[in-house]
Amino acid sequence: MLESSCLACRYWQAEKSETADRLVHGECRKSQPVYNQLLGRVWPLTKPNDWCGAFAAETRKAAAAV
Protein backbone atom coordinates (compact mmCIF):
# COMPACT_ATOMS: atom_id res chain seq x y z
CA MET A 1 0.00 0.00 0.00
CA LEU A 2 1.21 3.47 -0.79
CA GLU A 3 1.44 5.79 2.20
CA SER A 4 -0.58 8.33 0.22
CA SER A 5 -3.20 5.89 -1.11
CA CYS A 6 -6.97 6.21 -0.78
CA LEU A 7 -6.96 3.64 2.03
CA ALA A 8 -4.93 6.05 4.21
CA CYS A 9 -6.82 9.21 3.18
CA ARG A 10 -9.18 11.03 5.55
CA TYR A 11 -11.64 11.69 2.69
CA TRP A 12 -12.09 8.02 1.71
CA GLN A 13 -15.02 5.93 2.95
CA ALA A 14 -14.56 2.19 2.46
CA GLU A 15 -17.32 -0.05 1.10
CA LYS A 16 -17.12 -3.79 1.78
CA SER A 17 -17.86 -6.28 -0.97
CA GLU A 18 -21.29 -7.92 -0.81
CA THR A 19 -19.75 -11.33 -1.56
CA ALA A 20 -16.59 -11.16 0.53
CA ASP A 21 -15.49 -9.55 3.76
CA ARG A 22 -12.73 -7.47 2.16
CA LEU A 23 -12.29 -3.96 0.82
CA VAL A 24 -12.92 -3.73 -2.90
CA HIS A 25 -13.60 -0.04 -3.36
CA GLY A 26 -14.66 3.08 -1.52
CA GLU A 27 -16.08 6.54 -2.06
CA CYS A 28 -13.92 9.65 -2.31
CA ARG A 29 -15.52 12.36 -0.18
CA LYS A 30 -13.00 15.12 -0.96
CA SER A 31 -15.44 17.09 -3.12
CA GLN A 32 -19.18 17.14 -3.69
CA PRO A 33 -20.84 14.15 -5.40
CA VAL A 34 -21.05 14.12 -9.18
CA TYR A 35 -24.32 13.75 -11.08
CA ASN A 36 -24.98 10.53 -12.98
CA GLN A 37 -28.08 10.35 -15.22
CA LEU A 38 -28.88 6.79 -14.13
CA LEU A 39 -27.98 6.94 -10.44
CA GLY A 40 -28.41 10.59 -9.49
CA ARG A 41 -25.72 12.02 -7.22
CA VAL A 42 -22.82 9.67 -6.56
CA TRP A 43 -19.41 9.92 -4.92
CA PRO A 44 -16.49 8.89 -7.14
CA LEU A 45 -15.50 5.24 -6.55
CA THR A 46 -11.84 4.38 -6.05
CA LYS A 47 -9.82 1.33 -5.06
CA PRO A 48 -7.89 1.25 -1.77
CA ASN A 49 -4.52 1.48 -3.54
CA ASP A 50 -5.52 4.38 -5.86
CA TRP A 51 -4.13 7.84 -5.14
CA CYS A 52 -4.51 11.48 -6.20
CA GLY A 53 -2.98 14.90 -5.58
CA ALA A 54 -5.61 15.85 -2.97
CA PHE A 55 -4.49 13.24 -0.41
CA ALA A 56 -4.89 14.19 3.24
CA ALA A 57 -3.53 11.86 5.90
CA GLU A 58 -6.05 10.07 8.11
CA THR A 59 -6.20 11.89 11.45
CA ARG A 60 -9.52 10.71 12.89
CA LYS A 61 -8.03 7.48 14.28
CA ALA A 62 -5.19 9.34 16.01
CA ALA A 63 -7.60 11.92 17.47
CA ALA A 64 -9.93 9.20 18.77
CA ALA A 65 -7.06 7.53 20.64
CA VAL A 66 -6.35 10.67 22.70
mmJSON file of the N, C-alpha and C atoms, coordinates in Angstrom:
{"data_MODEL":{"atom_site":{
"group_PDB":["ATOM","ATOM","ATOM","ATOM","ATOM","ATOM","ATOM","ATOM","ATOM","ATOM","ATOM","ATOM","ATOM","ATOM","ATOM","ATOM","ATOM","ATOM","ATOM","ATOM","ATOM","ATOM","ATOM","ATOM","ATOM","ATOM","ATOM","ATOM","ATOM","ATOM","ATOM","ATOM","ATOM","ATOM","ATOM","ATOM","ATOM","ATOM","ATOM","ATOM","ATOM","ATOM","ATOM","ATOM","ATOM","ATOM","ATOM","ATOM","ATOM","ATOM","ATOM","ATOM","ATOM","ATOM","ATOM","ATOM","ATOM","ATOM","ATOM","ATOM","ATOM","ATOM","ATOM","ATOM","ATOM","ATOM","ATOM","ATOM","ATOM","ATOM","ATOM","ATOM","ATOM","ATOM","ATOM","ATOM","ATOM","ATOM","ATOM","ATOM","ATOM","ATOM","ATOM","ATOM","ATOM","ATOM","ATOM","ATOM","ATOM","ATOM","ATOM","ATOM","ATOM","ATOM","ATOM","ATOM","ATOM","ATOM","ATOM","ATOM","ATOM","ATOM","ATOM","ATOM","ATOM","ATOM","ATOM","ATOM","ATOM","ATOM","ATOM","ATOM","ATOM","ATOM","ATOM","ATOM","ATOM","ATOM","ATOM","ATOM","ATOM","ATOM","ATOM","ATOM","ATOM","ATOM","ATOM","ATOM","ATOM","ATOM","ATOM","ATOM","ATOM","ATOM","ATOM","ATOM","ATOM","ATOM","ATOM","ATOM","ATOM","ATOM","ATOM","ATOM","ATOM","ATOM","ATOM","ATOM","ATOM","ATOM","ATOM","ATOM","ATOM","ATOM","ATOM","ATOM","ATOM","ATOM","ATOM","ATOM","ATOM","ATOM","ATOM","ATOM","ATOM","ATOM","ATOM","ATOM","ATOM","ATOM","ATOM","ATOM","ATOM","ATOM","ATOM","ATOM","ATOM","ATOM","ATOM","ATOM","ATOM","ATOM","ATOM","ATOM","ATOM","ATOM","ATOM","ATOM","ATOM","ATOM","ATOM","ATOM","ATOM","ATOM","ATOM","ATOM","ATOM","ATOM"],
"id":[1,2,3,4,5,6,7,8,9,10,11,12,13,14,15,16,17,18,19,20,21,22,23,24,25,26,27,28,29,30,31,32,33,34,35,36,37,38,39,40,41,42,43,44,45,46,47,48,49,50,51,52,53,54,55,56,57,58,59,60,61,62,63,64,65,66,67,68,69,70,71,72,73,74,75,76,77,78,79,80,81,82,83,84,85,86,87,88,89,90,91,92,93,94,95,96,97,98,99,100,101,102,103,104,105,106,107,108,109,110,111,112,113,114,115,116,117,118,119,120,121,122,123,124,125,126,127,128,129,130,131,132,133,134,135,136,137,138,139,140,141,142,143,144,145,146,147,148,149,150,151,152,153,154,155,156,157,158,159,160,161,162,163,164,165,166,167,168,169,170,171,172,173,174,175,176,177,178,179,180,181,182,183,184,185,186,187,188,189,190,191,192,193,194,195,196,197,198],
"type_symbol":["N","C","C","N","C","C","N","C","C","N","C","C","N","C","C","N","C","C","N","C","C","N","C","C","N","C","C","N","C","C","N","C","C","N","C","C","N","C","C","N","C","C","N","C","C","N","C","C","N","C","C","N","C","C","N","C","C","N","C","C","N","C","C","N","C","C","N","C","C","N","C","C","N","C","C","N","C","C","N","C","C","N","C","C","N","C","C","N","C","C","N","C","C","N","C","C","N","C","C","N","C","C","N","C","C","N","C","C","N","C","C","N","C","C","N","C","C","N","C","C","N","C","C","N","C","C","N","C","C","N","C","C","N","C","C","N","C","C","N","C","C","N","C","C","N","C","C","N","C","C","N","C","C","N","C","C","N","C","C","N","C","C","N","C","C","N","C","C","N","C","C","N","C","C","N","C","C","N","C","C","N","C","C","N","C","C","N","C","C","N","C","C","N","C","C","N","C","C"],
"label_atom_id":["N","CA","C","N","CA","C","N","CA","C","N","CA","C","N","CA","C","N","CA","C","N","CA","C","N","CA","C","N","CA","C","N","CA","C","N","CA","C","N","CA","C","N","CA","C","N","CA","C","N","CA","C","N","CA","C","N","CA","C","N","CA","C","N","CA","C","N","CA","C","N","CA","C","N","CA","C","N","CA","C","N","CA","C","N","CA","C","N","CA","C","N","CA","C","N","CA","C","N","CA","C","N","CA","C","N","CA","C","N","CA","C","N","CA","C","N","CA","C","N","CA","C","N","CA","C","N","CA","C","N","CA","C","N","CA","C","N","CA","C","N","CA","C","N","CA","C","N","CA","C","N","CA","C","N","CA","C","N","CA","C","N","CA","C","N","CA","C","N","CA","C","N","CA","C","N","CA","C","N","CA","C","N","CA","C","N","CA","C","N","CA","C","N","CA","C","N","CA","C","N","CA","C","N","CA","C","N","CA","C","N","CA","C","N","CA","C","N","CA","C","N","CA","C","N","CA","C","N","CA","C"],
"label_alt_id":[null,null,null,null,null,null,null,null,null,null,null,null,null,null,null,null,null,null,null,null,null,null,null,null,null,null,null,null,null,null,null,null,null,null,null,null,null,null,null,null,null,null,null,null,null,null,null,null,null,null,null,null,null,null,null,null,null,null,null,null,null,null,null,null,null,null,null,null,null,null,null,null,null,null,null,null,null,null,null,null,null,null,null,null,null,null,null,null,null,null,null,null,null,null,null,null,null,null,null,null,null,null,null,null,null,null,null,null,null,null,null,null,null,null,null,null,null,null,null,null,null,null,null,null,null,null,null,null,null,null,null,null,null,null,null,null,null,null,null,null,null,null,null,null,null,null,null,null,null,null,null,null,null,null,null,null,null,null,null,null,null,null,null,null,null,null,null,null,null,null,null,null,null,null,null,null,null,null,null,null,null,null,null,null,null,null,null,null,null,null,null,null,null,null,null,null,null,null],
"label_comp_id":["MET","MET","MET","LEU","LEU","LEU","GLU","GLU","GLU","SER","SER","SER","SER","SER","SER","CYS","CYS","CYS","LEU","LEU","LEU","ALA","ALA","ALA","CYS","CYS","CYS","ARG","ARG","ARG","TYR","TYR","TYR","TRP","TRP","TRP","GLN","GLN","GLN","ALA","ALA","ALA","GLU","GLU","GLU","LYS","LYS","LYS","SER","SER","SER","GLU","GLU","GLU","THR","THR","THR","ALA","ALA","ALA","ASP","ASP","ASP","ARG","ARG","ARG","LEU","LEU","LEU","VAL","VAL","VAL","HIS","HIS","HIS","GLY","GLY","GLY","GLU","GLU","GLU","CYS","CYS","CYS","ARG","ARG","ARG","LYS","LYS","LYS","SER","SER","SER","GLN","GLN","GLN","PRO","PRO","PRO","VAL","VAL","VAL","TYR","TYR","TYR","ASN","ASN","ASN","GLN","GLN","GLN","LEU","LEU","LEU","LEU","LEU","LEU","GLY","GLY","GLY","ARG","ARG","ARG","VAL","VAL","VAL","TRP","TRP","TRP","PRO","PRO","PRO","LEU","LEU","LEU","THR","THR","THR","LYS","LYS","LYS","PRO","PRO","PRO","ASN","ASN","ASN","ASP","ASP","ASP","TRP","TRP","TRP","CYS","CYS","CYS","GLY","GLY","GLY","ALA","ALA","ALA","PHE","PHE","PHE","ALA","ALA","ALA","ALA","ALA","ALA","GLU","GLU","GLU","THR","THR","THR","ARG","ARG","ARG","LYS","LYS","LYS","ALA","ALA","ALA","ALA","ALA","ALA","ALA","ALA","ALA","ALA","ALA","ALA","VAL","VAL","VAL"],
"label_asym_id":["A","A","A","A","A","A","A","A","A","A","A","A","A","A","A","A","A","A","A","A","A","A","A","A","A","A","A","A","A","A","A","A","A","A","A","A","A","A","A","A","A","A","A","A","A","A","A","A","A","A","A","A","A","A","A","A","A","A","A","A","A","A","A","A","A","A","A","A","A","A","A","A","A","A","A","A","A","A","A","A","A","A","A","A","A","A","A","A","A","A","A","A","A","A","A","A","A","A","A","A","A","A","A","A","A","A","A","A","A","A","A","A","A","A","A","A","A","A","A","A","A","A","A","A","A","A","A","A","A","A","A","A","A","A","A","A","A","A","A","A","A","A","A","A","A","A","A","A","A","A","A","A","A","A","A","A","A","A","A","A","A","A","A","A","A","A","A","A","A","A","A","A","A","A","A","A","A","A","A","A","A","A","A","A","A","A","A","A","A","A","A","A","A","A","A","A","A","A"],
"label_entity_id":["1","1","1","1","1","1","1","1","1","1","1","1","1","1","1","1","1","1","1","1","1","1","1","1","1","1","1","1","1","1","1","1","1","1","1","1","1","1","1","1","1","1","1","1","1","1","1","1","1","1","1","1","1","1","1","1","1","1","1","1","1","1","1","1","1","1","1","1","1","1","1","1","1","1","1","1","1","1","1","1","1","1","1","1","1","1","1","1","1","1","1","1","1","1","1","1","1","1","1","1","1","1","1","1","1","1","1","1","1","1","1","1","1","1","1","1","1","1","1","1","1","1","1","1","1","1","1","1","1","1","1","1","1","1","1","1","1","1","1","1","1","1","1","1","1","1","1","1","1","1","1","1","1","1","1","1","1","1","1","1","1","1","1","1","1","1","1","1","1","1","1","1","1","1","1","1","1","1","1","1","1","1","1","1","1","1","1","1","1","1","1","1","1","1","1","1","1","1"],
"label_seq_id":[1,1,1,2,2,2,3,3,3,4,4,4,5,5,5,6,6,6,7,7,7,8,8,8,9,9,9,10,10,10,11,11,11,12,12,12,13,13,13,14,14,14,15,15,15,16,16,16,17,17,17,18,18,18,19,19,19,20,20,20,21,21,21,22,22,22,23,23,23,24,24,24,25,25,25,26,26,26,27,27,27,28,28,28,29,29,29,30,30,30,31,31,31,32,32,32,33,33,33,34,34,34,35,35,35,36,36,36,37,37,37,38,38,38,39,39,39,40,40,40,41,41,41,42,42,42,43,43,43,44,44,44,45,45,45,46,46,46,47,47,47,48,48,48,49,49,49,50,50,50,51,51,51,52,52,52,53,53,53,54,54,54,55,55,55,56,56,56,57,57,57,58,58,58,59,59,59,60,60,60,61,61,61,62,62,62,63,63,63,64,64,64,65,65,65,66,66,66],
"pdbx_PDB_ins_code":[null,null,null,null,null,null,null,null,null,null,null,null,null,null,null,null,null,null,null,null,null,null,null,null,null,null,null,null,null,null,null,null,null,null,null,null,null,null,null,null,null,null,null,null,null,null,null,null,null,null,null,null,null,null,null,null,null,null,null,null,null,null,null,null,null,null,null,null,null,null,null,null,null,null,null,null,null,null,null,null,null,null,null,null,null,null,null,null,null,null,null,null,null,null,null,null,null,null,null,null,null,null,null,null,null,null,null,null,null,null,null,null,null,null,null,null,null,null,null,null,null,null,null,null,null,null,null,null,null,null,null,null,null,null,null,null,null,null,null,null,null,null,null,null,null,null,null,null,null,null,null,null,null,null,null,null,null,null,null,null,null,null,null,null,null,null,null,null,null,null,null,null,null,null,null,null,null,null,null,null,null,null,null,null,null,null,null,null,null,null,null,null,null,null,null,null,null,null],
"Cartn_x":[0.839,0.0,0.88,0.526,1.214,0.816,1.76,1.44,0.431,0.361,-0.584,-1.707,-2.127,-3.203,-4.564,-5.611,-6.973,-7.254,-6.725,-6.958,-6.505,-5.463,-4.931,-5.427,-6.352,-6.816,-8.023,-8.069,-9.183,-10.486,-10.431,-11.637,-12.241,-11.656,-12.092,-12.97,-14.119,-15.022,-15.094,-14.624,-14.562,-15.945,-16.105,-17.323,-16.891,-17.474,-17.124,-17.863,-17.253,-17.86,-19.08,-20.103,-21.289,-21.024,-20.024,-19.746,-18.557,-17.768,-16.591,-16.377,-15.749,-15.492,-14.12,-13.992,-12.735,-13.051,-12.108,-12.29,-12.069,-13.018,-12.915,-12.813,-13.606,-13.603,-14.146,-14.123,-14.664,-15.063,-15.623,-16.076,-15.131,-14.738,-13.915,-14.844,-14.668,-15.523,-14.818,-13.761,-13.0,-13.839,-14.618,-15.443,-16.9,-17.758,-19.179,-19.411,-20.539,-20.841,-21.024,-20.827,-21.049,-22.418,-22.996,-24.317,-24.189,-24.927,-24.98,-26.434,-26.704,-28.08,-28.852,-28.197,-28.879,-29.027,-28.021,-27.985,-28.263,-28.269,-28.407,-27.049,-26.992,-25.72,-24.936,-23.684,-22.823,-21.433,-20.8,-19.415,-18.533,-17.407,-16.487,-15.987,-15.989,-15.501,-14.019,-13.264,-11.837,-11.479,-10.344,-9.822,-8.927,-8.719,-7.894,-6.477,-5.901,-4.519,-4.425,-5.563,-5.523,-4.975,-4.641,-4.127,-4.442,-4.323,-4.508,-3.704,-3.734,-2.983,-3.656,-4.88,-5.61,-5.543,-4.608,-4.489,-4.331,-5.042,-4.889,-4.795,-3.768,-3.534,-4.707,-5.0,-6.054,-5.654,-6.494,-6.198,-7.275,-8.406,-9.518,-9.144,-8.404,-8.029,-7.088,-6.137,-5.194,-5.916,-6.867,-7.599,-8.492,-9.063,-9.935,-9.16,-7.872,-7.058,-6.654,-6.773,-6.348,-7.378],
"Cartn_y":[-1.187,0.0,1.245,2.186,3.466,4.252,4.982,5.788,6.873,7.291,8.327,7.752,6.529,5.886,6.256,5.936,6.214,5.556,4.364,3.644,4.455,5.264,6.048,7.496,7.834,9.214,9.49,10.658,11.026,11.22,11.443,11.686,10.422,9.27,8.025,7.224,6.76,5.929,4.552,3.552,2.19,1.579,0.742,-0.051,-1.505,-2.37,-3.792,-4.472,-5.489,-6.276,-7.018,-7.183,-7.924,-9.424,-9.899,-11.327,-11.753,-10.819,-11.165,-10.095,-10.48,-9.548,-8.884,-8.162,-7.467,-6.157,-5.245,-3.964,-4.112,-3.682,-3.729,-2.321,-1.427,-0.036,0.842,2.124,3.076,4.341,5.275,6.541,7.665,8.479,9.646,10.785,11.298,12.361,13.71,13.869,15.117,16.28,16.05,17.089,16.645,17.474,17.137,15.964,15.253,14.15,14.665,13.778,14.118,13.591,14.176,13.75,12.702,11.619,10.531,10.398,10.385,10.354,9.126,8.003,6.788,6.685,7.144,6.942,8.188,9.347,10.595,11.046,11.553,12.022,10.849,10.75,9.668,10.214,9.604,9.916,9.105,9.649,8.889,7.624,6.492,5.235,5.067,4.638,4.381,3.08,2.529,1.327,1.756,0.886,1.249,1.685,1.134,1.475,2.587,3.207,4.377,5.567,6.63,7.837,9.053,10.239,11.477,12.596,13.769,14.9,15.599,15.197,15.848,15.036,14.106,13.24,14.057,13.629,14.193,13.015,12.985,11.855,11.678,10.428,10.074,10.564,11.391,11.895,11.536,11.042,10.71,9.602,8.59,7.478,7.968,8.822,9.341,10.23,11.024,11.923,11.125,10.019,9.195,8.489,8.232,7.529,8.43,9.735,10.672,10.788],
"Cartn_z":[0.0,0.0,0.0,-0.798,-0.789,0.451,1.019,2.195,1.874,0.621,0.224,-0.647,-0.347,-1.108,-0.515,-1.245,-0.784,0.569,0.783,2.032,3.254,3.104,4.211,4.209,3.316,3.181,4.074,4.671,5.551,4.792,3.488,2.687,2.085,2.336,1.712,2.654,2.159,2.947,2.302,2.995,2.461,2.335,1.319,1.103,1.02,1.829,1.782,0.643,0.097,-0.966,-0.415,-1.234,-0.813,-0.77,-1.496,-1.564,-0.719,-0.262,0.531,1.597,2.672,3.758,3.565,2.452,2.162,1.447,1.493,0.824,-0.67,-1.458,-2.899,-3.462,-2.914,-3.356,-2.234,-2.479,-1.523,-2.244,-1.492,-2.062,-1.644,-2.608,-2.315,-1.914,-0.707,-0.181,-0.147,-0.927,-0.956,-1.477,-2.512,-3.124,-3.113,-3.633,-3.694,-4.646,-4.483,-5.401,-6.829,-7.776,-9.182,-9.593,-10.624,-11.082,-12.172,-12.011,-12.982,-13.416,-14.72,-15.215,-14.735,-14.565,-14.127,-12.616,-11.888,-10.44,-9.617,-10.255,-9.495,-9.004,-7.789,-7.223,-6.654,-7.046,-6.561,-6.233,-5.243,-4.919,-5.861,-6.28,-7.139,-6.418,-7.116,-6.547,-6.861,-5.871,-6.048,-5.348,-5.711,-5.062,-3.906,-2.918,-1.765,-2.119,-3.196,-3.545,-4.59,-4.979,-5.861,-5.093,-5.79,-5.143,-6.011,-5.44,-6.195,-5.529,-6.115,-5.58,-4.415,-4.067,-2.974,-1.683,-1.592,-0.415,0.868,1.906,3.244,4.21,4.997,5.903,6.867,7.171,8.112,9.487,10.108,11.451,12.444,11.988,12.894,13.864,13.412,14.282,15.381,15.038,16.008,17.029,16.57,17.47,18.405,17.954,18.772,19.875,19.654,20.636,21.801,21.654,22.703,23.771],
"occupancy":[1.0,1.0,1.0,1.0,1.0,1.0,1.0,1.0,1.0,1.0,1.0,1.0,1.0,1.0,1.0,1.0,1.0,1.0,1.0,1.0,1.0,1.0,1.0,1.0,1.0,1.0,1.0,1.0,1.0,1.0,1.0,1.0,1.0,1.0,1.0,1.0,1.0,1.0,1.0,1.0,1.0,1.0,1.0,1.0,1.0,1.0,1.0,1.0,1.0,1.0,1.0,1.0,1.0,1.0,1.0,1.0,1.0,1.0,1.0,1.0,1.0,1.0,1.0,1.0,1.0,1.0,1.0,1.0,1.0,1.0,1.0,1.0,1.0,1.0,1.0,1.0,1.0,1.0,1.0,1.0,1.0,1.0,1.0,1.0,1.0,1.0,1.0,1.0,1.0,1.0,1.0,1.0,1.0,1.0,1.0,1.0,1.0,1.0,1.0,1.0,1.0,1.0,1.0,1.0,1.0,1.0,1.0,1.0,1.0,1.0,1.0,1.0,1.0,1.0,1.0,1.0,1.0,1.0,1.0,1.0,1.0,1.0,1.0,1.0,1.0,1.0,1.0,1.0,1.0,1.0,1.0,1.0,1.0,1.0,1.0,1.0,1.0,1.0,1.0,1.0,1.0,1.0,1.0,1.0,1.0,1.0,1.0,1.0,1.0,1.0,1.0,1.0,1.0,1.0,1.0,1.0,1.0,1.0,1.0,1.0,1.0,1.0,1.0,1.0,1.0,1.0,1.0,1.0,1.0,1.0,1.0,1.0,1.0,1.0,1.0,1.0,1.0,1.0,1.0,1.0,1.0,1.0,1.0,1.0,1.0,1.0,1.0,1.0,1.0,1.0,1.0,1.0,1.0,1.0,1.0,1.0,1.0,1.0],
"B_iso_or_equiv":[0.0,0.0,0.0,0.0,0.0,0.0,0.0,0.0,0.0,0.0,0.0,0.0,0.0,0.0,0.0,0.0,0.0,0.0,0.0,0.0,0.0,0.0,0.0,0.0,0.0,0.0,0.0,0.0,0.0,0.0,0.0,0.0,0.0,0.0,0.0,0.0,0.0,0.0,0.0,0.0,0.0,0.0,0.0,0.0,0.0,0.0,0.0,0.0,0.0,0.0,0.0,0.0,0.0,0.0,0.0,0.0,0.0,0.0,0.0,0.0,0.0,0.0,0.0,0.0,0.0,0.0,0.0,0.0,0.0,0.0,0.0,0.0,0.0,0.0,0.0,0.0,0.0,0.0,0.0,0.0,0.0,0.0,0.0,0.0,0.0,0.0,0.0,0.0,0.0,0.0,0.0,0.0,0.0,0.0,0.0,0.0,0.0,0.0,0.0,0.0,0.0,0.0,0.0,0.0,0.0,0.0,0.0,0.0,0.0,0.0,0.0,0.0,0.0,0.0,0.0,0.0,0.0,0.0,0.0,0.0,0.0,0.0,0.0,0.0,0.0,0.0,0.0,0.0,0.0,0.0,0.0,0.0,0.0,0.0,0.0,0.0,0.0,0.0,0.0,0.0,0.0,0.0,0.0,0.0,0.0,0.0,0.0,0.0,0.0,0.0,0.0,0.0,0.0,0.0,0.0,0.0,0.0,0.0,0.0,0.0,0.0,0.0,0.0,0.0,0.0,0.0,0.0,0.0,0.0,0.0,0.0,0.0,0.0,0.0,0.0,0.0,0.0,0.0,0.0,0.0,0.0,0.0,0.0,0.0,0.0,0.0,0.0,0.0,0.0,0.0,0.0,0.0,0.0,0.0,0.0,0.0,0.0,0.0],
"pdbx_formal_charge":[null,null,null,null,null,null,null,null,null,null,null,null,null,null,null,null,null,null,null,null,null,null,null,null,null,null,null,null,null,null,null,null,null,null,null,null,null,null,null,null,null,null,null,null,null,null,null,null,null,null,null,null,null,null,null,null,null,null,null,null,null,null,null,null,null,null,null,null,null,null,null,null,null,null,null,null,null,null,null,null,null,null,null,null,null,null,null,null,null,null,null,null,null,null,null,null,null,null,null,null,null,null,null,null,null,null,null,null,null,null,null,null,null,null,null,null,null,null,null,null,null,null,null,null,null,null,null,null,null,null,null,null,null,null,null,null,null,null,null,null,null,null,null,null,null,null,null,null,null,null,null,null,null,null,null,null,null,null,null,null,null,null,null,null,null,null,null,null,null,null,null,null,null,null,null,null,null,null,null,null,null,null,null,null,null,null,null,null,null,null,null,null,null,null,null,null,null,null],
"auth_seq_id":[1,1,1,2,2,2,3,3,3,4,4,4,5,5,5,6,6,6,7,7,7,8,8,8,9,9,9,10,10,10,11,11,11,12,12,12,13,13,13,14,14,14,15,15,15,16,16,16,17,17,17,18,18,18,19,19,19,20,20,20,21,21,21,22,22,22,23,23,23,24,24,24,25,25,25,26,26,26,27,27,27,28,28,28,29,29,29,30,30,30,31,31,31,32,32,32,33,33,33,34,34,34,35,35,35,36,36,36,37,37,37,38,38,38,39,39,39,40,40,40,41,41,41,42,42,42,43,43,43,44,44,44,45,45,45,46,46,46,47,47,47,48,48,48,49,49,49,50,50,50,51,51,51,52,52,52,53,53,53,54,54,54,55,55,55,56,56,56,57,57,57,58,58,58,59,59,59,60,60,60,61,61,61,62,62,62,63,63,63,64,64,64,65,65,65,66,66,66],
"auth_comp_id":["MET","MET","MET","LEU","LEU","LEU","GLU","GLU","GLU","SER","SER","SER","SER","SER","SER","CYS","CYS","CYS","LEU","LEU","LEU","ALA","ALA","ALA","CYS","CYS","CYS","ARG","ARG","ARG","TYR","TYR","TYR","TRP","TRP","TRP","GLN","GLN","GLN","ALA","ALA","ALA","GLU","GLU","GLU","LYS","LYS","LYS","SER","SER","SER","GLU","GLU","GLU","THR","THR","THR","ALA","ALA","ALA","ASP","ASP","ASP","ARG","ARG","ARG","LEU","LEU","LEU","VAL","VAL","VAL","HIS","HIS","HIS","GLY","GLY","GLY","GLU","GLU","GLU","CYS","CYS","CYS","ARG","ARG","ARG","LYS","LYS","LYS","SER","SER","SER","GLN","GLN","GLN","PRO","PRO","PRO","VAL","VAL","VAL","TYR","TYR","TYR","ASN","ASN","ASN","GLN","GLN","GLN","LEU","LEU","LEU","LEU","LEU","LEU","GLY","GLY","GLY","ARG","ARG","ARG","VAL","VAL","VAL","TRP","TRP","TRP","PRO","PRO","PRO","LEU","LEU","LEU","THR","THR","THR","LYS","LYS","LYS","PRO","PRO","PRO","ASN","ASN","ASN","ASP","ASP","ASP","TRP","TRP","TRP","CYS","CYS","CYS","GLY","GLY","GLY","ALA","ALA","ALA","PHE","PHE","PHE","ALA","ALA","ALA","ALA","ALA","ALA","GLU","GLU","GLU","THR","THR","THR","ARG","ARG","ARG","LYS","LYS","LYS","ALA","ALA","ALA","ALA","ALA","ALA","ALA","ALA","ALA","ALA","ALA","ALA","VAL","VAL","VAL"],
"auth_asym_id":["A","A","A","A","A","A","A","A","A","A","A","A","A","A","A","A","A","A","A","A","A","A","A","A","A","A","A","A","A","A","A","A","A","A","A","A","A","A","A","A","A","A","A","A","A","A","A","A","A","A","A","A","A","A","A","A","A","A","A","A","A","A","A","A","A","A","A","A","A","A","A","A","A","A","A","A","A","A","A","A","A","A","A","A","A","A","A","A","A","A","A","A","A","A","A","A","A","A","A","A","A","A","A","A","A","A","A","A","A","A","A","A","A","A","A","A","A","A","A","A","A","A","A","A","A","A","A","A","A","A","A","A","A","A","A","A","A","A","A","A","A","A","A","A","A","A","A","A","A","A","A","A","A","A","A","A","A","A","A","A","A","A","A","A","A","A","A","A","A","A","A","A","A","A","A","A","A","A","A","A","A","A","A","A","A","A","A","A","A","A","A","A","A","A","A","A","A","A"],
"auth_atom_id":["N","CA","C","N","CA","C","N","CA","C","N","CA","C","N","CA","C","N","CA","C","N","CA","C","N","CA","C","N","CA","C","N","CA","C","N","CA","C","N","CA","C","N","CA","C","N","CA","C","N","CA","C","N","CA","C","N","CA","C","N","CA","C","N","CA","C","N","CA","C","N","CA","C","N","CA","C","N","CA","C","N","CA","C","N","CA","C","N","CA","C","N","CA","C","N","CA","C","N","CA","C","N","CA","C","N","CA","C","N","CA","C","N","CA","C","N","CA","C","N","CA","C","N","CA","C","N","CA","C","N","CA","C","N","CA","C","N","CA","C","N","CA","C","N","CA","C","N","CA","C","N","CA","C","N","CA","C","N","CA","C","N","CA","C","N","CA","C","N","CA","C","N","CA","C","N","CA","C","N","CA","C","N","CA","C","N","CA","C","N","CA","C","N","CA","C","N","CA","C","N","CA","C","N","CA","C","N","CA","C","N","CA","C","N","CA","C","N","CA","C","N","CA","C","N","CA","C","N","CA","C"],
"pdbx_PDB_model_num":[1,1,1,1,1,1,1,1,1,1,1,1,1,1,1,1,1,1,1,1,1,1,1,1,1,1,1,1,1,1,1,1,1,1,1,1,1,1,1,1,1,1,1,1,1,1,1,1,1,1,1,1,1,1,1,1,1,1,1,1,1,1,1,1,1,1,1,1,1,1,1,1,1,1,1,1,1,1,1,1,1,1,1,1,1,1,1,1,1,1,1,1,1,1,1,1,1,1,1,1,1,1,1,1,1,1,1,1,1,1,1,1,1,1,1,1,1,1,1,1,1,1,1,1,1,1,1,1,1,1,1,1,1,1,1,1,1,1,1,1,1,1,1,1,1,1,1,1,1,1,1,1,1,1,1,1,1,1,1,1,1,1,1,1,1,1,1,1,1,1,1,1,1,1,1,1,1,1,1,1,1,1,1,1,1,1,1,1,1,1,1,1,1,1,1,1,1,1]
}}}
